[in-house]
């Protein structure tokens, strides 16, 4: 089919983009809530006339002040600036992926590379988000390792998608009629849509990021396995872990009584 290169073909990338774009959506939702509150307050002020007019106008002024402060508040660190920029690009990429056009914007090699980066990012997060790694009883050096690994994975993905930011259109919602017609003709004649094999600028940089993410993924899995073996019996293992321990003890007692 023509639109096969979408969310279903790149599930890991789709999952990452859905998470990353929320970092900008939070701010946008906050601004939208302020504007809505302003409009609602002003409407009530007009309907209620004089008695509530002053409080309503006061809410409008406060809302405008908060909005302006929020827009002018500078981002304090380069990491925050990068995170904000990456969130906006992630939102554009997510829209392009949903509309099955991102593979045309980036090219097949680039989007496949981002899919692999996303796969490693998801595994790192899913491993470090288990009850064991979130336990309050986890030693401090393991907590530091967890925070460092999560931060490194997030930073790597931010850099990866920003490398290809110039390939993503500012308005992914606008239909690329020329490209769509070209793919229709290509598929009608040759049976499949032709995809560019050209490597975009920055491909080698993202490839290195992908390799480092794979190394991080493997290190997290290995350290996690080792930590659970060393500390598993010393920590709160959660409800399922406690059930397993209790069942094991009961089976041991039952077996011992049977042998006697």
ChimeraX attribute file (.defattr): number of C-alpha atoms within 10 A of each C-alpha:
attribute: neighborCount
match mode: 1-to-1
recipient: residues
	/A:1	9
	/A:2	14
	/A:3	13
	/A:4	12
	/A:5	19
	/A:6	18
	/A:7	18
	/A:8	13
	/A:9	14
	/A:10	19
	/A:11	14
	/A:12	21
	/A:13	26
	/A:14	22
	/A:15	16
	/A:16	21
	/A:17	24
	/A:18	17
	/A:19	12
	/A:20	23
	/A:21	22
	/A:22	16
	/A:23	18
	/A:24	18
	/A:25	14
	/A:26	11
	/A:27	14
	/A:28	12
	/A:29	12
	/A:30	13
	/A:31	18
	/A:32	13
	/A:33	13
	/A:34	19
	/A:35	16
	/A:36	13
	/A:37	15
	/A:38	20
	/A:39	16
	/A:40	15
	/A:41	21
	/A:42	21
	/A:43	15
	/A:44	15
	/A:45	19
	/A:46	14
	/A:47	11
	/A:48	12
	/A:49	12
	/A:50	11
	/A:51	9
	/A:52	16
	/A:53	18
	/A:54	13
	/A:55	15
	/A:56	23
	/A:57	18
	/A:58	15
	/A:59	20
	/A:60	20
	/A:61	13
	/A:62	14
	/A:63	21
	/A:64	15
	/A:65	12
	/A:66	14
	/A:67	17
	/A:68	12
	/A:69	11
	/A:70	13
	/A:71	11
	/A:72	9
	/A:73	9
	/A:74	10
	/A:75	11
	/A:76	8
	/A:77	9
	/A:78	9
	/A:79	12
	/A:80	12
	/A:81	13
	/A:82	15
	/A:83	22
	/A:84	19
	/A:85	19
	/A:86	26
	/A:87	24
	/A:88	20
	/A:89	25
	/A:90	28
	/A:91	21
	/A:92	22
	/A:93	30
	/A:94	24
	/A:95	19
	/A:96	23
	/A:97	25
	/A:98	18
	/A:99	16
	/A:100	19
	/A:101	24
	/A:102	24
	/A:103	21
	/A:104	20
	/A:105	20
	/A:106	22
	/A:107	18
	/A:108	18
	/A:109	17
	/A:110	24
	/A:111	21
	/A:112	16
	/A:113	18
	/A:114	24
	/A:115	21
	/A:116	20
	/A:117	27
	/A:118	25
	/A:119	21
	/A:120	24
	/A:121	25
	/A:122	18
	/A:123	19
	/A:124	24
	/A:125	17
	/A:126	10
	/A:127	16
	/A:128	21
	/A:129	14
	/A:130	10
	/A:131	13
	/A:132	20
	/A:133	18
	/A:134	12
	/A:135	15
	/A:136	12
	/A:137	14
	/A:138	17
	/A:139	13
	/A:140	10
	/A:141	9
	/A:142	14
	/A:143	17
	/A:144	11
	/A:145	14
	/A:146	21
	/A:147	13
	/A:148	12
	/A:149	20
	/A:150	19
	/A:151	11
	/A:152	15
	/A:153	23
	/A:154	18
	/A:155	15
	/A:156	19
	/A:157	25
	/A:158	21
	/A:159	18
	/A:160	24
	/A:161	23
	/A:162	22
	/A:163	17
	/A:164	21
	/A:165	19
	/A:166	13
	/A:167	16
	/A:168	20
	/A:169	15
	/A:170	13
	/A:171	10
	/A:172	20
	/A:173	13
	/A:174	9
	/A:175	11
	/A:176	10
	/A:177	9
	/A:178	8
	/A:179	12
	/A:180	16
	/A:181	11
	/A:182	13
	/A:183	19
	/A:184	16
	/A:185	14
	/A:186	15
	/A:187	15
	/A:188	12
	/A:189	10
	/A:190	9
	/A:191	12
	/A:192	14
	/A:193	19
	/A:194	13
	/A:195	12
	/A:196	13
	/A:197	10
	/A:198	12
	/A:199	13
	/A:200	14
	/A:201	13
	/A:202	13
	/A:203	17
	/A:204	12
	/A:205	12
	/A:206	23
	/A:207	17
	/A:208	12
	/A:209	20
	/A:210	24
	/A:211	14
	/A:212	16
	/A:213	25
	/A:214	19
	/A:215	12
	/A:216	20
	/A:217	21
	/A:218	15
	/A:219	14
	/A:220	21
	/A:221	15
	/A:222	11
	/A:223	13
	/A:224	18
	/A:225	12
	/A:226	12
	/A:227	16
	/A:228	15
	/A:229	11
	/A:230	11
	/A:231	15
	/A:232	15
	/A:233	11
	/A:234	11
	/A:235	15
	/A:236	16
	/A:237	19
	/A:238	11
	/A:239	10
	/A:240	9
	/A:241	13
	/A:242	12
	/A:243	12
	/A:244	12
	/A:245	14
	/A:246	12
	/A:247	12
	/A:248	12
	/A:249	12
	/A:250	12
	/A:251	12
	/A:252	12
	/A:253	12
	/A:254	12
	/A:255	11
	/A:256	10
	/A:257	9
	/A:258	8
	/A:259	7
	/A:260	6
